[in-house]
Every structure is written in structure tokens, then in C-alpha cells.
Amino acid sequence: MKKTLTLIFIFCSAVGAFGQQFEESVPEVKDLKKPIVQVGADFAMQLQSLSHHADSTLIPLGKGINLPTANLNLSAILVDGIQVNLTVYLSSRHHLDTWVKGGYLLIDKLPFLRSRLIDTVMNYMTFKVGVMELDYGDAHFRRSDNGHVIDNMFVGNYIMDAFTTAPAFEALYRNKGILLLGGVTSGTLDPTLVGYNATTQVYTPYYMGKELAFYWKAGYDKKFNDDFRLRATLSGYHDSQNHFGSLYGGDRTGSRYYLVMNLKTNNPNDVDPSVNHLSGDWGPGFTNRDNSLMFNLLAKYKGIELFGTIENVNGTPAFGGPSFNYYQYVIDGLYHFGKEKQFFGGARYDYVNNNTGESVDRMQISCGWFLTPKILIKAEYVDQNYNNFSIYGADAGFKGTMIESTVSF
């Protein structure tokens, strides 16, 4: 019994550390006799006090508590070096009922092959396979994901949010700070064999072999000493044809800024948080063709943390239309302080524009307190502006404060 409890403690400790890292590893466990199962959860709730404005007519926006959200996380080490993970959205802005985010195998060892050569190779390799969050760029490691918001020191995510879940396979090489990743995916969060257009009454079969997307990452991640860490990565995502490419439309849970910039059309959908669930976000949405590049730089020195993103995406929309070209530039700075670095404050500036002359800019100022490593309360002031949007007019945007609390274990 004592040995079993020790193994569970090691596993729980490793899972708890995942949120402070980037790419995952399977916790090291020796002499495993049976699977070690871990059950965890994430809970988040916001108090929203935002106002919005535009030359066109927007819905009136109240102030209060948003719909709380929650995730259920199940993990198990099946054998030494192989772990299975499952995440379930218990409640979200987009779906009030329970539904699965995804599940995948994480593989650091291949003991069943009984090969010394393969064991040596696997000292540097990690495989992931299943329905999972695609490891394109580094920004997705720092975002809020429904109830899981403890890794995001701000309340909102990026304006142009590169995040999706999809069937995929990834191979990752890590050695002495160098990391190289290659992945292949179906490219869509909604895999299906055939589509139907009710207007034209046409059935369209889809062939995954023609729609595969390929993505990669190359970088360097080095902790030089206890005070200084540097990480730089360049990532690419390439999909030449897809009926519903979802890299920039794959957040099925919704943004943190509820109902902002919703136009008044005298329809019940105007005030339904699930209808325009990405309110406050902007980007190409679902795509047919998608070529994306993202560069990320992280620098940490003692309590100071800087993170930057330069991103470009060009392609064509999923349902027809002219080619698009978007650029995003983001910089955020944080300062962690206190005896155990339990307090923080920081700011983020995010700017996105496209080839039609439209642009969105956002300033976020945040502060927070980790009551424990698993309990966080944070506050944010946000000011976002829309430029050259015909639906909003010359002067449009939203601003105000958000307070968010979370428990994650």
C-alpha cells in the first residue's frame, strides 16, 4: 500500500507540473504493476463589467457573473512510459451539456518492442496520437481552455486564436534544449465522411487523404540556471484543401468576453452567449486553404517574464470567398513577486490586421494572486478597438474590467 501511494503521489505531482511546462512527458514510474489513474478538474467563473460602443446599434450590455465553466480530466499511466489522457467539458459557453474535448496517448517509451536500439532512440522522442490539441505555436500553452484558465495570467486569449482539437499524430525530438516536432492531422474538429447542402440538395463526400494538414515546430528551450530561461520556436501549419479547416475556428467553448459587439437585430440570438461564442475574437475563421507561421520568444529572469508572438496566416475561406492574409503581433510582460512568487502583475498588447485594411488592437492589464498553486484569482482591464469595420462604423470597441477565479487540480 505504501508503495502504491508513493507512485500515485509522484504521478499527481508530475500532472500538477504540466501547467508550468510546454510539451508534455510521461511521469517516470518504475516497477509499475497496474495502471495509475489520476482524476482532476478545472473550474472557472468571471465577473464581467464591460461596456461596448459602435456607430451601428449594439445590444445593451449588463454587468454580472458569466456562466461558470468546468473541465473533467482523466489520465492513466498504462505501463511505464505510456499515458492516456481524456478531457471532458462539463459545461461551457457554447454547450451547456457535457461533451468530450479529446483523448490521446502520450508515448515516451515502447517497452513492448523489447529493443535496446529503440529504447535508446526513445530517450529523445515523444509520440502523441489521438484527438487532441494541436501543438502549433507556443501561444496555445498560455491560453484559457474553458474551465482550465490557471495557465493564463490574463483573462482573454489572443484576438486571433490559433487553437483547435482534431485527430492527429505528433512526433517530438528533444535533446540538450533543441526541439523538433512534426505532425499530421485531419485538419478539422468536425471529421465527417459526407456533407449535405440543404439549399442545393447536393451530397459531397470528403476524403481525408486529400484534406490532411501538416504542421511542425523547431526551437530551442534552455534553462541556463535557476534564474534565467530562454525559449524560441518557429512553427508552421499547412493545409492545401479542407472542407472545414478549424485552426482559427476551433475554440468550441467560447471567449471570455460575453456578448461584446453583438449587433441589435431584434432576435433572441442577439443575447444568446452560445450563438456568437467567439465574441471579441477576430481572424479568418474556418478555412479551405491555410498556410500559417508563428514565431514565439519566451524570456524569464527571476520574477520577470516576457513572451512575444509574430504570426501570419494566408489562405481561402471554407465556404468560398477571396483569399485572405492576416498578421498578428503580441507582446506581454509579467512580474511575479512575493515570497513564493504567488502575486503577479503585467500587461499585454495585441494587434491584428488583414489585407482588406481592417484591424483590431487590444490592451490588457492584469494582476493576480495564487492563494495556493491550484487556486487563483485575477483581475484584468481590457480595452479593444475595431478599425475600418463596415458593420460597426468608424468608432467601435469595448472596454472594462473582468475578475476571474479558478480552481484546478
Secondary structure as GFF3:
##gff-version 3
##sequence-region A 1 409
A	DSSP	alpha_helix	2	18	.	.	.	ID=ss1
A	DSSP	beta_strand	36	53	.	.	.	ID=ss2
A	DSSP	beta_strand	64	65	.	.	.	ID=ss3
A	DSSP	beta_strand	69	79	.	.	.	ID=ss4
A	DSSP	beta_strand	82	91	.	.	.	ID=ss5
A	DSSP	beta_strand	99	107	.	.	.	ID=ss6
A	DSSP	three_ten_helix	111	113	.	.	.	ID=ss7
A	DSSP	alpha_helix	116	121	.	.	.	ID=ss8
A	DSSP	beta_strand	125	133	.	.	.	ID=ss9
A	DSSP	three_ten_helix	139	142	.	.	.	ID=ss10
A	DSSP	beta_strand	165	175	.	.	.	ID=ss11
A	DSSP	beta_strand	178	185	.	.	.	ID=ss12
A	DSSP	beta_strand	194	197	.	.	.	ID=ss13
A	DSSP	beta_strand	202	205	.	.	.	ID=ss14
A	DSSP	alpha_helix	208	211	.	.	.	ID=ss15
A	DSSP	beta_strand	213	223	.	.	.	ID=ss16
A	DSSP	beta_strand	228	239	.	.	.	ID=ss17
A	DSSP	beta_strand	245	248	.	.	.	ID=ss18
A	DSSP	three_ten_helix	268	271	.	.	.	ID=ss19
A	DSSP	beta_strand	285	301	.	.	.	ID=ss20
A	DSSP	beta_strand	304	317	.	.	.	ID=ss21
A	DSSP	beta_strand	324	337	.	.	.	ID=ss22
A	DSSP	beta_strand	343	354	.	.	.	ID=ss23
A	DSSP	beta_strand	359	372	.	.	.	ID=ss24
A	DSSP	beta_strand	375	387	.	.	.	ID=ss25
A	DSSP	beta_strand	396	408	.	.	.	ID=ss26
###
